[in-house]
Amino acid sequence: MSIRLEKPFQALTSENLVPIQGQLGVYQLADANGDIFYIGYAGGRSLFGLHGELTREMEEQGDGTQFRCEVNQQYISRYEELLMLHKHDFGNLPERVLSEYPYKIGVLSPGN
Amino acid sequence: MDYQLTEEQQMLVDMVRRFVRTEICPLEDNLDPDAGEIAPEDSERLKEMTRKMGLYGLGIPPEFGGPDVDVTTQTLLSFEMAQHRAGLYNPCYNVFGGAGLAQLYEATDMQKEKYLFPVLRGEKTSFFGLTEPSGGSDPGRAIQTRGVQDGDDWILNGAKIFISGADHADFGILFARTSEDKTRNGVTCFLVDTDMPGFHVRRVVHTLRSTKYATEIQIENLRVPKENILGELNKGFAIANDRLSRYRIPYAAGCIGVAMKAQEMAIDYVKIRETFGGLLASRQAIQWMIVDNEMDIRTSRHVCLEAAGRADRGDDFRTEAAMAKLLGSEAGGRVVDRVMQIHGGYGMTKDLPLERWYREMRIRRIGEGPSEVQRLVMARNLIGGSFH
């Protein structure tokens, strides 16, 4: 089982958010080229879970934004795992995550 | 045996209880229900407070700079420190400091300089690498990580699993087999730096808890200088055993502290919640749950304090510590379960800390030695000898 989120990205549109329900979980946002610029989660305080968080992102982001998500009850440890993976793969965290995440990030060397 | 608190103990307990309720709990109101950390600025601010309280570095012997607080008083304070949402696995978000399992007091001077003192100053963190995919209940025999001598170095190869904090750690206490002896007599304890080539944290092992999640480690031709052997060659298992025995008392105390808080929530709730025209408090089914909770809490608390008292007197406390760990973790699970039942639907939600405690408490019957191993430890001590 891959530990990376490997689902294809979808356009962040209200149509594509219809099947996304109010569950807990993690998500990634990417630009039109598929470059990830944000990793987030829908946690216990998120209104309407992933649907709510992604709807908010849709309203705040510009056209061309893509998303993928994963329903996951262990959203905190999965979120931190995705951050560590991103840092391993790309050398640093996305800028917006850096501004929001004040904690020391762990080091993961997952192999390929 | 008299467990009446001394005036000083009562004062410390009251001070820590107030600290948890006025400093920790309000921060949690603004965190995700599964959060495992507070903001760094809050952490520093609260550490300054615990230093002023004279309680920073609790558990560290006074000769190494810790406060002069005996094990019994530490245990009483551990009951209090656990009484918040993240309290089971991250009591007070570690603002009371301490060295956890990295209490390297038998270390050489070089090892103390490089590893112990930075930990005590809060500059370095460590992991405890014992359990392997081949099993954790009988680590002395299950350890397959190999150490082979190469000149003045040792070359380590193997894997570890369910290791908390390895991804954040600066170094680890890692156990490897270093002789042909297949028993615990062939195990050596190494101090390994996590930035050395050959050290890999391969993945997060997702479990019922999010806080202080576990990881899986792979060791590939990790070269460790012989100066990094902690204690003696092939006698590392005694170090693991010592750490695990000592840790059982605060481990039990955390479970009991959460149970105490859950019981307090239940008693508050039954006095205000009405069903069928009467308060829950008036229902015998509920009253019995409250009483069963109290019996669970008092029996486990009593044994936990007995273990602490024996440790303070320098007596062998292995049986009592194992009993405390078993009783505390199992009683804690039952209490939280009953309190969820009393709270009905709200007890299942993330609005209350109960569902988090329920998940995390389940791990406590396995972590640091399952209940069955605790019984085995007690039986071995009671009957004598190694009979399995």
Chai-1 contact restraints between the chains, C-beta under 6 A:
chainA,res_idxA,chainB,res_idxB,connection_type,confidence,min_distance_angstrom,max_distance_angstrom,comment,restraint_id
A,I3,B,R203,contact,1.0,0.0,6.0,A-B,restraint_1
A,G43,B,D32,contact,1.0,0.0,6.0,A-B,restraint_2
A,G44,B,D32,contact,1.0,0.0,6.0,A-B,restraint_3
A,G44,B,P33,contact,1.0,0.0,6.0,A-B,restraint_4
A,G44,B,K350,contact,1.0,0.0,6.0,A-B,restraint_5
A,R45,B,D32,contact,1.0,0.0,6.0,A-B,restraint_6
A,Q74,B,H206,contact,1.0,0.0,6.0,A-B,restraint_7
A,Q74,B,S210,contact,1.0,0.0,6.0,A-B,restraint_8
A,I76,B,D34,contact,1.0,0.0,6.0,A-B,restraint_9
A,I76,B,S210,contact,1.0,0.0,6.0,A-B,restraint_10
A,S77,B,V204,contact,1.0,0.0,6.0,A-B,restraint_11
A,S77,B,H206,contact,1.0,0.0,6.0,A-B,restraint_12
A,S77,B,S210,contact,1.0,0.0,6.0,A-B,restraint_13
A,S77,B,Y213,contact,1.0,0.0,6.0,A-B,restraint_14
A,E81,B,V204,contact,1.0,0.0,6.0,A-B,restraint_15
A,P102,B,A39,contact,1.0,0.0,6.0,A-B,restraint_16
A,P102,B,P40,contact,1.0,0.0,6.0,A-B,restraint_17
A,Y103,B,E37,contact,1.0,0.0,6.0,A-B,restraint_18
A,G106,B,D167,contact,1.0,0.0,6.0,A-B,restraint_19
A,G106,B,H168,contact,1.0,0.0,6.0,A-B,restraint_20
A,V107,B,D167,contact,1.0,0.0,6.0,A-B,restraint_21
A,L108,B,D167,contact,1.0,0.0,6.0,A-B,restraint_22
A,L108,B,V201,contact,1.0,0.0,6.0,A-B,restraint_23
A,S109,B,H200,contact,1.0,0.0,6.0,A-B,restraint_24
A,P110,B,R202,contact,1.0,0.0,6.0,A-B,restraint_25
